[in-house]
Amino acid sequence: MTKIDIIQDVYEKLGFSKKDSARIVESVFDIIKDSLTAGEKIKISGFGNFVVKEKKSRRGRNPQTGDEIAISARRVLTFKSSQVLRKALND
């Protein structure tokens, strides 16, 4: 599913114009992106949690050459689904 598919579903289910549907979907994604960039957790009831975690720098190994390399510190996004979503997926 792509963003265009989501916009189309909003258009069909809620009856907004395609332009308004696109604006709504873009706004929701912008809010989520801005919150995650600021380091906030996002909890969507019945869906799951998005959390940004900090990873420390560490030593790694190039699998082709076997040389050691430094893997820099970074932030990663994790998602944990809610029990409601897990149950819906497994039924």
Secondary structure, DSSP 4 states (H G I P E B T S, - for coil): --HHHHHHHHHHHH---HHHHHHHHHHHHHHHHHHHHTT--EEETTTEEEEEEEE--EEEE-TTT--EEEEPPEEEEEEEE-HHHHHHHH-
